[in-house]
Amino acid sequence: MNLYASNDGRFPDDSDVEIRYPLTGDRAERGEWPWVAGWIAGQCGPNEWDIVVEGAGPTSYDDDGEPLYSAAYRDASEIRHTGLRRAVDRIADQLAEQEDAA
């Protein structure tokens, strides 16, 4: 079940993007933050997306040792496309699961 709004396609779910994100505790202006890698988790509204910020490194780990990353909300003016790696990886995982189930 997807809890996000219907995606309008400008930044498709699971697509790789970059957003400005603070990597240090300083209070620099948002325009001075570095561009870091992330991926679109979903569209939250007409011009807002939820982004998983992998480029800042994991914030913690779950009980299985899998990394947990920060998330950030950004509008279209604050997001840059970087490729479709995340979507390709997701499709590959789904195909592998289908093969395992067969």
C-alpha positions in Angstrom: 0.0 0.0 0.0 1.4 3.4 -1.0 0.7 6.2 1.4 1.9 8.9 -1.0 0.0 11.1 -3.4 -0.2 10.0 -7.0 3.1 11.0 -8.6 2.9 13.4 -11.5 6.1 12.0 -13.1 8.4 15.0 -12.8 10.4 13.0 -10.2 9.3 9.4 -10.4 9.2 7.2 -7.3 12.6 5.5 -6.8 14.5 7.8 -9.2 17.9 9.1 -8.2 18.1 12.8 -7.4 20.3 15.3 -5.6 19.1 17.8 -3.0 20.8 20.4 -0.9 21.3 18.9 2.6 23.4 20.1 5.6 26.3 17.7 6.3 27.5 19.6 9.3 25.9 21.2 12.3 26.6 24.7 11.1 23.8 27.1 10.4 24.7 27.9 6.8 21.9 29.2 4.5 20.2 26.4 2.5 21.7 27.7 -0.7 25.2 27.0 0.7 24.4 23.4 1.6 26.1 20.8 -0.6 24.2 18.8 -3.2 24.0 15.2 -1.9 22.6 12.0 -3.4 19.2 10.6 -2.6 16.2 8.9 -4.1 12.5 9.7 -4.3 10.4 7.8 -1.8 7.1 9.4 -3.0 5.3 12.6 -3.9 3.7 14.2 -0.9 1.7 16.9 -2.6 1.3 19.0 -5.8 4.9 20.2 -5.7 6.6 18.3 -2.8 8.5 15.0 -2.6 9.9 12.9 0.2 13.5 12.1 -0.5 15.7 9.5 1.2 19.1 11.1 1.7 21.7 8.4 1.2 24.6 10.9 0.4 24.7 12.0 4.0 25.5 8.5 5.2 23.4 6.3 7.5 22.0 7.8 10.7 21.6 4.5 12.4 21.1 0.7 11.7 18.1 -1.5 12.1 18.1 -4.8 14.1 19.3 -6.7 11.0 22.3 -4.3 10.5 20.7 -2.6 7.5 21.4 1.2 7.3 18.8 3.8 8.0 18.9 7.1 6.3 17.5 10.6 6.9 14.5 11.8 4.8 13.8 15.3 3.7 10.9 17.1 2.0 11.7 19.3 -1.0 9.8 21.1 -3.7 10.7 20.8 -7.4 13.0 23.8 -7.4 15.2 22.1 -4.8 15.6 18.7 -6.6 18.0 17.7 -9.4 17.8 14.5 -11.5 20.8 12.3 -11.5 19.7 9.1 -13.2 17.5 6.0 -12.9 19.8 3.8 -10.9 17.4 3.3 -8.1 14.5 2.4 -10.4 16.7 -0.1 -12.2 17.8 -1.7 -9.0 14.2 -2.0 -7.7 13.1 -3.7 -11.0 16.1 -6.1 -10.8 15.2 -7.0 -7.2 11.6 -7.6 -8.2 12.7 -9.8 -11.1 15.0 -11.8 -8.8 12.1 -12.3 -6.3 9.9 -13.5 -9.1 12.5 -16.0 -10.2 13.0 -17.2 -6.6 9.2 -17.7 -6.3 9.0 -19.7 -9.5 
